[in-house]
Every structure is written in structure tokens, then in C-alpha cells.
Amino acid sequence: MIIHANDHGEALLGLALARRTQARTAVFLRSSGMSRRDFEKYRCAEYDLIIAVGDELQERAQMWDPAHRIRLIHNGVEPADYAPVKPKSESFPDKILVIGCGSPSKGWADLTEALYLLQQRGELPCRQWDFTDAQPDPSADPLGLKRLKIGKFRFLGRAEQYRDLVREYDLAIQPSRRESFGMVAIEVLFAGVPLVSTRVGVIEQVLDVSEFLVAPGQPKALAEALRQLIREWPHLDPGVERAQEKIRSRFMIDHTAHRLTCAYREIGVDALEGRAEDM
């Protein structure tokens, strides 16, 4: 038996269950904002198997715990999330989907700041910007929407049929400041829709068009990227079909399940060998 804690928040409970059941333990580190304090507070180092879902998180965890091997096992998408690449719109899309949520780490404020910079320069076309979550505290206006005089801004709330929602758009934007993996962005590309993304998570292992990639946490750089897209859209290849091929080869859920199964098997063998030596 293996007790598997799905992120560090479950780690203390997983250890307690393992003591009662004499089970081996595995913890899957997922949170992009996880700190060394979190790793130590939730006693992740006591697990038999420690896994990180993304490259940067794996590197950080390995620094926190050099005595143990921190495995890297990426997340994966379901085959049902696939859809053929949508024909590219002839001009810069009239409505854009902004993915993520209202948490500051997801960078919505960076996007609205970029739009404000474009507005000041007279380079922001009137477009509809739809956000995939509820509006964060409208009374406080943390996104600075009141200063944006061009365009429409809608907050869609949580979408249950995500692929179908994405397919309603000809462009999506991920302005996130950090991601451990970046599943939502991968799902956009796998649904066949062009994506502008900050360089977070695994996106650079999938999307290879520089015009659609931008440094995180830099509104000026995002404004410049959008300005170029608006001007050059008819001549650009968003690279969605190539991205889908890379997703199929690297980031399918079956790949994740296979790697987890192999890792489980390893600690199972280790456990049996250890008990035999103890005898």
C-alpha cells in the first residue's frame, strides 16, 4: 500500500495515515508558490517518494533537500481535451480569452497594465477581454479597469466545459507570473487555439514561436508583444499544430500514470529489500 499526498498541504495527513497502516509514502509537489518553509513545515522530506510536477519546482525542492532524490513527473492532459487547430483569423481577434484566476500570481494586473500602456500610446484597439474567473474585489479595482477607456472586460466565472469555452475564441492569453506546470495553457493549445503566454511552467517546451512568448511580471514587455501581434497578426504562424505534437509526445496523462507507476514500483521493491535485510 502507498499513501499518496497530492501536494504539500496533504503531507502531514499522509504521514499520519502511513503510520497507522504501515504503508509507504509518496508526495506530489504542485504549488508554484511553495517555499522552503512549506517543505519543512509539512515534513515533505520524510516521504519515501518525493515528486515535483514542474522543472523549476523540482530544482527548488532538490536544493531544499539535497539528501533525497526529488523526481520530476509532469502533469498530463486527457486525450478528450484535443481539438483540431482552428483556422487563424484574418485580423487580430475581436475578443480574447484571458486564462487563470484573480490571484495576483496569475498576472491579470500585468495584462491590464500592459493594456493601459498601449492605450496611452494610442495603440490599443477596441476589443473584448474575457477572464476565466470572477472579478477580484471590484470595489477596490485591483486590476485598474476604471482607467481603461477602450474595450470591454467580462469575468466569466468558472467554466465546466473548458475546451468548448476555449474554442469560442481565436486567441487566449496567459499572463501568469509563475506556474509549476501550467496545465490551463497546455489545454488551450491542445484545444487548437493560439496562445500568448509568459515564459512560465513547461510552456517553452511546447510553444516555440517567440512572438507569442514574453517574460513574466513585465507589463512593458507584454505591451510590446501585444503591439507586435496587433500589427503583424496576418503574417504570423502561432505554432499551434507543432505545440499539439509536442504535447502528445511529452504531456499526456498516460505518460504521467506510467511514470508514477514506475516510481511506485521502485519504492515497493526498496521496501521489500529493506525488510529482508532487517530480518
N, C-alpha and C positions, 0 to 999 in steps of 0.2 A: 504493500500500500504506500502511496505517496500523497502527502498533504501539499497541495499547490496553492500558494498565496498569490492572488492576482493583483500585484502592486504592493508597495511597502506598507500601505495603510492596513493591510490584512496580515502583516508579518507576525505580529505578536500573537494574534489568534491562531495562526498556523502552527507556531511553535508550541502553544498550549495544547492544541489538538494532537500534535505529534507525540507529546509526552504521554498522553492518555492512551494512544493507540499503538505506540511503538513503531510509528511509520517514519519513512524517510521524508525529507522536506525539499521543496522547490519554491523559489520566489521569482516572480516575473516583474522586473522593474520597468515601469511605464511612464511615470510622470516626468515631463520635461523640466519642471521646476524643482525636482528633488535635490536636496542638499546633503552634504556630508552629515550634518546634524540629523536629518531624517534617517539616513542609512544607519547611523549608530543608535538613535533613539528606538527604532523599530527592530534592532538586533538582526539586521539582514545577514551579517557575517556568520551567524550561527546556522545558516541553511546549508544543506548538503549540496544543493544545486542553486546557483545564482545566475539569473539570465537578465539581460537588458534587451529592450525591444529596438533600440536605435544605436547607431555608431557612437555618437558623441556621449550619450548617457553611459554606454559601456566603458568608454575611455575614462570618464569621471569616476565611475564605480571602481574600476581597476586601480585608480590612484588612491581611493579611499581604503581599499582592502587589497593590498598587493600580495598578501599571503594566500589568497584564493584565486582560482581562475573564474573570471566573470565571462560567461558565454554570451555571444551575440546571436540572437534569433529574432529576425524581423517579423513584423506582423504580416498578414496576408489578406487579400481581397477574395471574395467569393466569385466563382465563375458567372453567377447570375447577375453580377454588377456590371458585366460587359455590355456595351452597345457599340455599333459601328460609328466610325468617325463622322460627325456632322459636316456637311459641306460648309466651307468657310463663307461667312457673309461678305458681300462685296465691299462694304464700307465698315468702319468701326461700329460695333454693335450699339443699338439704341438702348438696350438695357443690359446691365452687368450684374452677375451674382457675386456677392462678397461672402466668402465662406468663413467658418469659425464660430466664435461666440463673442459676447460682450466683455470677456475677461481682458484686462489690459495686455496680457501676454500675447493675445491673438492679433494685436496690431491694428484694430479698426481705427483708432485715433491717428495712427500713422497714415492710413489711407485718406482720412478726411483732411488731415493737414496737407497732404500732397495735393488733394483737390483744391484746397484753398490757395495754395501756391500757384496752381495753374489758373485759377480764377483771377488772381491778382495780375497775372501776365496776359489775361485775355485769351487764354489758350484752352479753356475748359468748355467743351461742347455741352449742350443741354442733353443729359442722359438720365436714365432711371437706374438707381443703385439699390439693389435688393439685398438685405442682410439676412443670413440664415439663423436668426435668433431674435429674442425680444430686445427692444431698445434699452440700453443701460441707463437707468435713472434719468428720464427725460428732463426732469426739473433742474438737475444740475448741469445738463448738457455737456457731459464729459467728452463727446466727440466733436464739439464745436459746430454743430449743424446750423445754428442760428446765423452764423456768418456766411454760410454758403447760399448764394442767391440764385445759382443756376442748377437746374436738375431737380429730380425727385428722389426722396430717400424713404424706403419702406423697410419695415422689420417684420419678417415672415413668421417668426417663432420657430418651433421645432418642426421639421418635416419628416414624416414617417417614410414616405416613398422618395428617398433621396435621389436615386438615379433618375426617376421621372421628373423631379424638380429640376435637376441639373440640365436635362435635355431641353428644357424650355428656354435656355439661354445659349448665346453664341460665344460667350466669354465669361470666365469666372476669375476671381482674384483671391489669392491667399496672402494677406499682408502680415502674417504671424511673425512675432519676434523670436519665437523658439518653438520647436516641436521635437519630441523624442523620435517619432516615426513620421507622422504626417499622413494618416490614413485618409482624411477627408480630401486632401489634394490628390492623392493617388486615385481615389474613387472618381473624382471629376474627370481625369484623363481617361480612365478605363471606361467611363460613360461616353467617351468620344467628343468631349468639349474642350476647346482651347483654354489654357490656364496661364495666368500671370502669377508667379509665386516668388516670395522671398526665398533665399537660399537656406532653408531650414529642413531638418529631418533628412529623409532619403531622396528628396526631390531631384537633386543633381545627379542621382544615379538613374533617373528616369527621363527627365526633361533635358534636352541638350541644345535648346535654342536660346542663345544669350539674351536676345531682346525680350524674352519672357521671364527672365530671372533677374532678381535685384537683391541687394544686401538688406538684411533685416534691420528694423529700427532706424531707418534713414529716410524720412519723408521726402527730402530733396531728391534723393536717388530714385525713389518711387515716382515722384512727379516727372522726372526726366524720362523714365522708362515709359510712362503713360503718354507723355508728349510725343515720343518717337513712334509709339504704336498708333496713335491717332493719325499721325502724318503718313506713316508707311504701311498701314494695315493692308491695302490691296496687294502689296508685293511680298508680304511675309508668309512663311510656312510655319505654323505653330508647332509642328513636330509631334502631333498627337498620335499618329499611326506608329511612329517609331517608339514613342513612350509606351503605348499599349504592348508592343512586342517585348519591351524590357520588363514590363510588369508581369507578363506571362512567364518569362524566364526566371524571374527573381522573387516576385512578391505575391504568389498565390497562396491561399490558405492551406492547400495540401502540402506545400513546401514547409510551411510553419509546423504543421502537425507532424510531418516526417522528422524534422529536426528535434522537435520536443520529444517524440517517441524514442529517438536515438539517445538523447540526453537522459531520459528516464531510465533507459536500459543500462546506461553506464553506471548510474548510481545504484541500481539494483544489483549489478554484478559486484560492484565495490562492497556493498553491504554484505553479500553472501561470503565474499572472500575474507572480509574483516571478521565476521563471526566465526568462520572456520579457524582462523589463526588464533582467535581468543580461546577456542576450545582446546 
